[in-house]
Amino acid sequence: MNNRFLLLIIAGILVVLALVVVGGIFIGGIGLVLVATLAATLYLNEKGRELGEVPDLDAVLSEDAKKIIIRNHGNGPAYSVHVAVVPLNREFDVETLEADGRYSWDSEEMIQEAKAVITWNDTEGRMYSSQSQLSALGKSDDDLLKPMFPLFDSKPKK
């Protein structure tokens, strides 16, 4: 644990005890809630910094459907990126894709419907994978209006 974080918690407890002695139990309880909220905020901020260097990759088709664009939406670089395009039986590798970076792979022919299976490693060597639907005519995974947590059926019933 960080020494400054521990020092802040101890100082907060001392302030809460002083509030209990001077102002009463209810004022001390309010102070305890404020100190606990501050401690939780600082703890989550520290954990967010530790987990923040995670790359997040996806694939989309270009407008002419002849390029597959691999995008890194994460906060860290992605290493050893491998992309398999199913069912076209095409594979390609990208050595490094920086944060907010893009890489485009040219195809010899237009791609109508496919799925890109992407695997990559982060800076600590952990392996990740994702899948992206590629469609020249229909909707892909890049739909901005698609709800993150659908409340109702988003697919039409047949």
C-alpha positions as CSV (number, residue, x, y, z in Angstrom):
1,M,0.0,0.0,0.0
2,N,1.2,3.5,-0.7
3,N,2.6,5.4,2.3
4,R,0.7,8.6,1.5
5,F,-2.5,6.6,1.2
6,L,-1.9,5.0,4.6
7,L,-1.0,8.4,6.2
8,L,-4.2,9.9,4.8
9,I,-6.3,7.1,6.3
10,I,-4.7,7.5,9.7
11,A,-5.2,11.3,9.6
12,G,-8.8,10.8,8.6
13,I,-9.4,8.4,11.5
14,L,-7.9,10.9,13.9
15,V,-10.1,13.7,12.5
16,V,-13.2,11.5,12.9
17,L,-12.3,10.7,16.5
18,A,-11.8,14.5,17.2
19,L,-15.2,15.2,15.6
20,V,-16.8,12.5,17.8
21,V,-15.3,14.1,20.9
22,V,-16.1,17.7,20.0
23,G,-19.3,17.5,17.9
24,G,-20.9,14.3,18.9
25,I,-21.6,10.9,17.4
26,F,-23.6,12.2,14.4
27,I,-21.0,14.7,13.3
28,G,-18.4,11.9,13.7
29,G,-20.5,9.6,11.6
30,I,-20.7,12.2,8.8
31,G,-16.9,12.6,9.0
32,L,-16.5,8.8,8.8
33,V,-18.6,8.6,5.7
34,L,-16.5,11.4,4.1
35,V,-13.2,9.7,5.0
36,A,-14.4,6.4,3.7
37,T,-15.5,8.0,0.5
38,L,-12.1,9.7,0.0
39,A,-10.3,6.4,0.8
40,A,-12.4,4.4,-1.7
41,T,-11.8,7.1,-4.4
42,L,-8.1,7.1,-3.9
43,Y,-7.9,3.3,-3.9
44,L,-9.9,3.0,-7.1
45,N,-7.8,5.7,-8.7
46,E,-4.6,3.7,-7.9
47,K,-6.1,0.5,-9.2
48,G,-7.2,2.3,-12.4
49,R,-3.7,3.4,-13.0
50,E,-2.4,-0.2,-12.6
51,L,-5.0,-1.6,-15.0
52,G,-5.0,1.3,-17.4
53,E,-2.4,0.1,-19.9
54,V,-4.6,-2.5,-21.6
55,P,-4.9,-2.5,-25.4
56,D,-8.3,-3.0,-27.0
57,L,-8.4,-4.0,-30.6
58,D,-11.2,-4.3,-33.2
59,A,-11.5,-4.6,-37.0
60,V,-13.6,-2.7,-39.5
61,L,-13.9,-2.7,-43.3
62,S,-12.9,0.4,-45.3
63,E,-15.5,2.1,-47.5
64,D,-14.5,0.3,-50.7
65,A,-14.4,-3.1,-48.8
66,K,-10.9,-3.8,-50.0
67,K,-9.1,-3.1,-46.7
68,I,-9.4,-4.4,-43.2
69,I,-8.5,-1.7,-40.7
70,I,-7.3,-2.9,-37.2
71,R,-7.8,-0.2,-34.6
72,N,-6.4,0.0,-31.0
73,H,-8.9,1.8,-28.7
74,G,-6.9,0.9,-25.6
75,N,-4.4,2.9,-23.5
76,G,-1.4,0.7,-24.2
77,P,0.4,-0.8,-27.1
78,A,-0.5,-4.2,-28.5
79,Y,2.3,-6.6,-29.4
80,S,2.4,-9.7,-31.7
81,V,-1.0,-9.0,-33.2
82,H,-2.3,-11.9,-35.3
83,V,-5.5,-11.5,-37.4
84,A,-7.3,-14.4,-39.0
85,V,-10.1,-13.6,-41.5
86,V,-12.7,-16.3,-41.5
87,P,-14.0,-17.9,-43.9
88,L,-11.6,-16.2,-46.4
89,N,-8.7,-18.3,-45.1
90,R,-6.4,-15.2,-44.8
91,E,-4.1,-14.4,-42.0
92,F,-1.7,-11.6,-41.3
93,D,0.5,-10.3,-38.4
94,V,1.3,-6.9,-37.1
95,E,4.4,-6.5,-34.9
96,T,3.3,-3.5,-32.8
97,L,0.2,-1.4,-32.7
98,E,0.4,1.7,-30.5
99,A,-2.4,3.2,-28.5
100,D,-5.0,4.9,-30.8
101,G,-3.1,3.4,-33.7
102,R,-4.4,1.9,-36.9
103,Y,-3.1,-0.7,-39.4
104,S,-4.8,-1.4,-42.7
105,W,-4.4,-4.7,-44.6
106,D,-5.1,-4.7,-48.3
107,S,-7.1,-7.5,-49.9
108,E,-7.0,-8.5,-53.5
109,E,-10.8,-8.6,-53.8
110,M,-13.7,-7.0,-52.1
111,I,-14.9,-8.6,-48.8
112,Q,-18.7,-9.1,-48.5
113,E,-19.1,-10.9,-45.2
114,A,-16.3,-12.1,-42.9
115,K,-15.2,-12.3,-39.3
116,A,-11.9,-11.1,-38.0
117,V,-10.4,-13.1,-35.1
118,I,-7.7,-11.0,-33.4
119,T,-5.2,-12.1,-30.8
120,W,-2.5,-9.9,-29.2
121,N,-0.3,-9.5,-26.2
122,D,0.1,-6.5,-23.9
123,T,3.3,-5.1,-22.3
124,E,3.4,-7.7,-19.6
125,G,2.8,-10.6,-22.0
126,R,-0.8,-11.3,-21.2
127,M,-2.7,-12.6,-24.2
128,Y,-6.1,-11.2,-25.3
129,S,-8.4,-12.0,-28.1
130,S,-11.5,-10.5,-29.8
131,Q,-13.8,-11.0,-32.8
132,S,-15.2,-8.5,-35.1
133,Q,-18.0,-8.9,-37.7
134,L,-17.0,-7.5,-41.1
135,S,-19.8,-6.7,-43.5
136,A,-19.8,-4.5,-46.6
137,L,-23.6,-4.1,-46.8
138,G,-25.1,-5.0,-43.4
139,K,-24.4,-3.7,-40.0
140,S,-21.1,-4.5,-38.3
141,D,-20.0,-4.3,-34.7
142,D,-19.1,-0.6,-35.2
143,D,-22.8,0.5,-34.9
144,L,-22.8,3.6,-32.7
145,L,-26.5,3.2,-31.9
146,K,-26.3,-0.3,-30.7
147,P,-27.0,-0.4,-26.9
148,M,-24.3,-1.7,-24.7
149,F,-26.8,-3.5,-22.4
150,P,-29.9,-4.2,-24.4
151,L,-33.1,-4.1,-22.4
152,F,-35.2,-5.7,-25.1
153,D,-34.5,-8.1,-28.0
154,S,-32.3,-6.2,-30.4
155,K,-32.5,-8.9,-33.0
156,P,-35.6,-9.3,-35.1
157,K,-37.6,-12.5,-34.5
158,K,-38.1,-14.8,-37.4
